Amino acid sequence: MSAPAPQLPAFAVPDSTPEPTPDVPGAAPRNGRRWPVLLLPLVALLPAVIAVLQLGRIHPDEVYQALEPAWWRVHGYGVLAWEWKDGIRNWAVPGVLAGFLKLADLLGITHPQGYRAVVAIPQAALHAWSLWAAYRFASRRAGPAGGWLAALLVGLYGPVLVFAGRTLGESISASFLVVAMEALDRRERPVRAGLVGGMALGLAVVARYPSAIFVLAALVWLVGARRWRLLAFTCAGGLAVAAGLGALDWATWGSPFHSFIAYARFNVFSGEAAARFGSSSPGFYARPLLSAVPLWAGAAAVVGLASLRQRRVLSLPLWCAAVYTGVLLATAHKEERFLYPGLVLAVLAAAPPVAVFITTRAQPFLRWGLAALAVGAGLQVAADYPSGDLRADQFRAIVAATEGGGARGLLIVNEGLWGAGGFFYLGQQIPWLTCDWPHDGAFQHAMRDRNFNRAVTFEDRALTELQAAGFRVARRIGRETLLVRE
């Protein structure tokens, strides 16, 4: 009597790799076309190139939780936010960025946009790794051709292009999470897969402590799939990273895990985060979720959830994205950027079935058109998410204000301290002030102090008062006006 076929446990992912189809986008392996292999690194570079050329910031944390602490480490001066005084952050990301900033200094790169490009190198490399992981994850389900298409759907997803080159915890953490999802999805070599997956999960948490939610969700998934050996080595990899974090905090804050404990106390147990930064109902995320999810991703996610009842299968990234989004909905303090890691994992889960449909089920003459439509649908999402003003022209104007030397002090009109670019984008140790209106004390001080010989103003606010104090218009950069005085 033959043994009964084994039943697939809940959450497990079936091992199915369709045959590659050589007549569809990305089918390079069998006919010698190598362009997909060359295209993926170019796609991986796009977010970093956009961030460096565009400048600006999605959120002040992009500057004051990463770039400015790195500048302070290298040059000994800078604006340190309250988190760096209370020990609520760890020095891992700023420490890596400081190393590359020091490299730029050794190479003689002194222009802010130039050393910002050098600082982008490690993040661009990490993003390239994550897109390679996205290809590997998708190719198990969609074959090589579908894998390339799915990787492009992830890499050219609008929010990825906007976020992945930004020095935000969400951006860096999301790249590590994609790597972890691919590693833990493997059916072969569980020791290596577990160690890589566990370390990637751990590094995602080091970059951003709320990503611990993904870690817990992934461990539950592994338990549900009964992949005990993979689970054990995932824990081992994660614990190795945790030990490194403990040692780093000990060296920088004086006690192991000081930053993690302080973060949890402030954001989770005390309620101070909601009290200080505000709270919102779950409906806060309705608009960004609707605007940030391409139609094809939403449809694929629904199909994936529907299949759970028949096949008892739910992919790891979709499961983690769903758990994480549920926790966000229940958390009092809400921001649009918090959604980003969950959106990336949802798109990672949704891309393979879309790629399978396009590369194997659609008529050959429709495949290129459908692939272009899918990529375009993902790209256009960037028009609405994130919804905030990047103020890229302001940052370019700040950089221009110190070009060529001669700047002794800078006034930024219609901006607060935490919205400006810090000393990182000034590139030199000169006094600078921010204000909103001509009657503000900072504005009046800068008008009296002749050391303030540069000013940047948004949409010509206080332009008349600046000119009356001896400033003249030197250059217009988008909505910003750069003024100088002798």
Secondary structure, DSSP 8 states (H G I E B T S, - for coil): ---------TT----------TTSTT--TTT---HHHHHHHHHHHHHHHHHHHH---SSTHHIIIIIHHHHHHHHS-----HHHHHT-S-SHHHHHHHHHHHHHHHTT--SHHHHHHHHHHHHHHHHHHHHHHHHHHHHHHHHHHHHHHHHHHHHT-HHHHHHTTS--HHHHHHHHHHHHHHHHH-SS-HHHHHHHHHHHHHHHHHH-GGGHHHHHHHHHHHHHHT-HHHHHHHHHHHHHHHHHHHHHHHHHHSSTTHHHHHHHIIIIIS-HHHHHH----GGGGHHHHHHHS-HHHHHHHHHHHHHHHHH----HHHHHHHHHHHHHHH-SS--GGGGHHHHHHHHHHHHHHHHHIIIIIS-HHHHHHHHHHHHHHHHGGGGTSS-S---HHHHHHHHHHTTTS----EEEES--GGGS-HHHHH-S---EEEESSTTSHHHHHHHH-TT--EEEEETTTTHHHHHHTT-EEEEEETTEEEEE--
